[in-house]
Amino acid sequence: MCGIVGYIGNKNCVPILINGLKRLEYRGYDSAGIGILQDQKSLVIKNKGKVTLLEERIQNLNLISNVGIAHTRWATHGIPNELNAHPHSNHDGTLFIIHNGIIENFLVLKKNLLNQGYRFNSETDSEVLVHLIDSFIKEGNDLTKSVQLALNEVAGTYGLAVIYSGEPDKIVAARKGSPLVVGLGENENFIASDVSAILSHTKQVVYLEDGEVAVITKNSFNAKTIYNKEIEKEVHEITLTLEEIDKGGYPHFMLKEIMEQPETVRNSLRGRIVLDEGTSKLGGLIDVIDRLINAKRIIITACGTSWHAGLVGEYMIEQFCRIPTEVEYASEFRYRNPIVNKEDAILFISQSGETADTLAALQEAKMKGALVLGICNVVGSSIARETNSGVYTHAGPEIGVASTKAFTSQLVVLALISLLIARRKNMSLVDGKALAEEILAIPDKIESILKLNDKIEQIAEEFKNAKNFLYLGRGYNFPVALEGALKLKEISYIHAEGYPAAEMKHGPIALIDENMPAIFIAPKDSTYEKIISNIQEVKARGGRIIAIANEDDNEIDKLVDFSIKIPQTIRMLMPILTVIPLQLLAYHIAVKKGLNVDQPRNLAKSVTVE
Ligand code: F6R
């Protein structure tokens, strides 16, 4: 996720900014940059890759300045490269900006600015901000007013900081939907997207709220709204340690990533639903949409958790788009000379975008002439670059080895793709709108499930010594059973199997006794009655049962030992909700067993070997 740090004061800002960026590295990034004012002139240096590379590049330049801003970028619009890295400057290099977030209406703003004669150097949405602010300065406004006027035209999210050589004594910063904090020191002040970047300098901070603009000089700080209303801000004293802060106050990245899913799902959806038309808007598919809609067959290829997302995708696409869909392990696809036609569309799902098996399967499919599309989290990753088109999940960097937030974002993107195709085929406007509304309601529902964390932890305490687990689900929730079992296996080292619940009687039922806990994913859908029969079968054999059920289901409590109740949604979206308690259960069991949940044994975050 992008990082921001800024300094104004009596000291040389360069080492302060570089150290601040290093403190933000744990969040993941793909490029870094710094912008300072030196002798009233601005200087911007940026590169793809690590902060240490930036540091090496500026080492011999003898840069000394009392005011500057710096950024680590996690690409959303435009691949990671020097031009797309921040800061972005205006034409004469007098104004520069760093920005976190997504400007949803950047295409409209860009068109207006192009008409006014502005030229763009990057593919980013962020660059529109610098030219927009510049256009207001050219009209005679000061920097603060120009930032306010620009932000009144912007739809989307931002945490930003701006410096202007015409007013070298200040940094102007603003926030909406992307965190920003001001650090207060003695004859120096700071700005950062995350307190960890400035904590070694000050513990006195002011948190900006949405729609607020801060003006920071070396001796003063004041805040206004983007409509120029003065506001009083409270100063907070930071008590957390640096290590606690890196993980957002959570003990592990995995828990942090589970807990941030309402936000990551919102990010996956941002600007992509067109409610009036009951459809979705996916810029990365514009050039191929006709070929996709007319595909005779869709094949989804991936590994691990991403493969589970693919299985849910198969159900979605076949139900709504009526296109025959198959899901295949990338490792199998690449070696078995699959039948691939030019009329096939092949979707490659990968969080990292670097998984060797998925990449090799992609090359094979490309060679055979199919339409190849990516669903990746890491912008500019190999799979994202090698596919003709695709959709980014925008879940932000996933650091915990066990994939959590990437999975739910993959499901959201698959739902958006299904909606887009279905509306272009035979879904009505009314049905499209209903589906779009259900998708938009998902983040709030995830929030309510996360409130069950304490209860799930208690259930984990009950089951932490189990040696085996069965996960059972039907229809859309069968892949969730697989995913729940995988989460438990990889971080707790407990043997776990996922099955379609009806398959139990064809073999696995032989395993059931009082030592074999079974987790049933049993929301109220068309398979509910059948799954209740499966629960009875396990109960009759003395198995202990945990059920993931709907909030209004009181009957199920008579049959099971523990229930975790979640809100209702339509069948297709249910996996995005049912997986959350399973992620938390696996997490708590592993923690109670004293295991390293963020880096489980034998596993790597990105599997770049066969
Ligand atoms: C499980 C997990 C792995 C990955 C798999 C594919 O928690 O993280 O199973 O899902 O290695 O990785 P990506 O999605 O990066 O291709």
Boltz pocket constraint, residues with backbone or C-beta under 6 A from the ligand:
constraints:
  - pocket:
      binder: B
      contacts: [[A, 303], [A, 304], [A, 305], [A, 306], [A, 307], [A, 349], [A, 350], [A, 351], [A, 352], [A, 353], [A, 354], [A, 355], [A, 358], [A, 401], [A, 402], [A, 403], [A, 404], [A, 486], [A, 490], [A, 604], [A, 605], [A, 606], [A, 607]]
      max_distance: 6.0
